[in-house]
Amino acid sequence: MIDRFEKLTLGVAQIYKNIQRIKKYQMHEIGLKGTHVMCIYYLSRNPDGLAAADLCNICKEDKAGISRILSDLTHGGFIYYESGADKKYRAKALLTEKGRQYAHAVNRMILHATEMGGNGVTEEEREIFYRVLFLISDNLSQLCNELNPITCTNTERSH
């Protein structure tokens, strides 16, 4: 039982650290920060835009973190806000032409990292891995909520 705990925590921690290193290196190459990756990615997948609250939920980031990222992206000319929204937090952020070009580069980097990470894994193994990974994640989220429902954030993902 303890061996499974060690394998899970060490494996997840190492994968997370590697992803952070890849983001940092790749984004530095195009003049962005690693923290910008997911916002640019999700904005590229939602051409009608996303509000800061949506990005908080999707990226699993807090409001302050998303606000900083969106501020950086606005000042860099990567995003703009739709007009007519009464509050900036509710306004949808959209990619500029420059943002779409960078999103294309980000998506290429994500595809490359995904392909390299899955090298040697069959499609069947990949399906089983993700099913088990998300089952563990959901089970641990449930435990977290049972332990302290007030301070635990809802980390469950949509299937």
N, C-alpha and C positions, 0 to 999 in steps of 0.2 A: 504494500500500500504506500509506504513512504517512498519507495523507488519510483512509483508512478507520479507522485507529487514532485519529486526532484526532476524527473524527465519533462513533465509538463511545464513547470516554472522555469527551468533552465532553457528549454527549447523555445518557449514563448518569449522569454527575455532576450535571448540571442537573436531571434528573428526580428523583434522590435528594434533592438540596437542596430542591426544591419540595415533595416529600412530607414531609420533615422539618419544613418551615415550616408546612405545612397541619396536620400532626399537632400541632405546638406550639400553633398558634393555636386550632384546634378544641378541643383538650383543655383549654386554658386557659379557654375559654368555659364548660366544664362542670366546672371545678375539678380536672382531672387533668393529668398530664404526658404529653408525647408518647410517652415510653417505655412507657406503660401500654397504649397502643392495641393492639398485637399480642397481648399476653397476654389482655386482655379479649375481643378478637375471637375468638381460638382457644378460650378457655374457653366462649364463647357457642356456638361450633360443636360443642363436646363437652360436652353436658349431664351426662355421667357423670363429668366432671372429668378433669384432666390432672395428672400429677406434674411437679415442677420439671424433672426430667431430660427429660421429653417436651417441655416448653416450650423448654428449651435447644435441642433438636434442631429443633423446628418454627420457632422464631423466629430461629435462628442467633445466639443470644446466649450469653455465657459463664455459668457457674454463679453467679458473684458478682452479675452484672447481673440475672439472673432472681430470685435471692434477694432483692435490694433491691426489685425491682418487686413481688414477692409480699408482702414485708413491708409496703410502702406500701399495697397493696390490702387486706391483712388489717386494718391499723390504720384504714383508711378505711371499713371495713365492706362492702367490695365482694366479698370472698371469705372462705371458711372451708375448713377441711381436714376430710376424711372422718375419722371416728374409727376407731381400731383399727390404724392403720399404725404400725409400730415406729420408723420414722425419718421425720422431717418431709420430707426430700428425696424420699422415695418415696411419701409421702401424696399423695393426689389433692386438688388445689385445685378448689373448686366455687364458682360465683357465688352470692351471696346474692340476695335479692329486689332489693335496691338495686343490686347488680352487674348483674343482668339488665336493669334499667331503663336503666342507663348503657350497657350493651352494645347495647341497642336504639338509643340515640342515636349511639353509635360506628358501628354498622352503617349508619345513615342517612347519616352523614358520609362513610363509605367509599364508599357507593353514589353519593353526589353527586360526590365527587372522581373516582371511576372514570368516571362519565358525562361529566364535564367534560373529563377527560384524553383520552377516546376520541371526543370530538366531531369529526365529519367523517371518521371512520375506518369503513370498511365492515366487515362481519362477516368477509368473506374476507381483507381486509387484516389484521384483528386476528388471525386464526388463523395467517396466514403470519408476522406479526411475532412472536408468542409462540413459534412453532415455531423460528424462527431465533434469537431471543433465548436460549432455553433450550439450543439446540444450541451456541451460542457459550459460554454459561455452563459447560456440561458439558465442552466442549473445553478451556477455560481451567482448569477444576478438574483435569482430567487432566494438563495441563502443570504446574500447581502441584505436584501430587503427584509427578510425575516429577522436578521440580527439587529438592524437599526433602520427602520423604514423612513425615519425623518432625515437622516444625513446621507443615506445611500441614494445616488442618482440612478435613474432608470437607464441602465445600459443595455437593455434588451434591444435587439435589432429586429427589423421586420423581415420576415421570411419571404 
